[in-house]
Amino acid sequence: MSHPPSSQAPATQALPISRFPVPELKDLPEDIRARILAVQEKSGFVPNVFLVLAHRPDEFRAFFAYHDALMDKKGALSKAEREMIVVATSNANQCQYCVVAHGAILRIRAKNPLLADQVAVNYRKADITPRQKAMLDFAMKVSTQAHAVGDADFDSLRGHGFDMDDVWDIAGIAAFFGLSNRMANVTSMRPNDEFYTLGR
């Protein structure tokens, strides 16, 4: 039995990806257009975050410079662990875009199709190490109760082998994606359909 047209979900590709104007690629400054085209070449599509944030070119540059400094740096945190922080804290902030997009990246980085869903729903029950759980406990505190962070949190992290640079990295990622989560929610940023199947 077919449903009347009004009860059918719209084609997702036709839905807006932002409440704000989304610029055309051809109208963007050369450096931003080049970055977006490089991402498209690598992934096969343009993640909507790039198009939505390109509405403000100067802020786009600052956002992705900070993003890259946190997420691409060398350190004791693996790339998968950095994505775990994003997924867990983005769930706490109810950011659909970041949970879906970074969940896809986590599946690829961890080479584990289950882990991202586990971390997104309840990292405390996920198949992760005690060290990773301590990392996420701290990231969540930074994300939702930064005012309550104290020496005991640092002692706990040191007990799991994290040094002060690692603690800064965990805090920086959680704090930066707090900004990202809030802007994604305010703009009503829509996850690309492609993210849902990546790494599965």
Secondary structure, DSSP 8 states (H G I E B T S, - for coil): ----GGGS---GGGS-S-SS----GGGS-HHHHHHHHHHHHHHSS--HHHHHHTTSHHHHHHHHHHHHHHHSS-SSS-HHHHHHHHHHHHHHTT-HHHHHHHHHHHHHHHT-TTHHHHHHHHGGGSS--HHHHHHHHHHHHHHHHGGG--HHHHHHHHHTT--HHHHHHHHHHHHHHHHHHHHHHHHT----GGGGTTT-
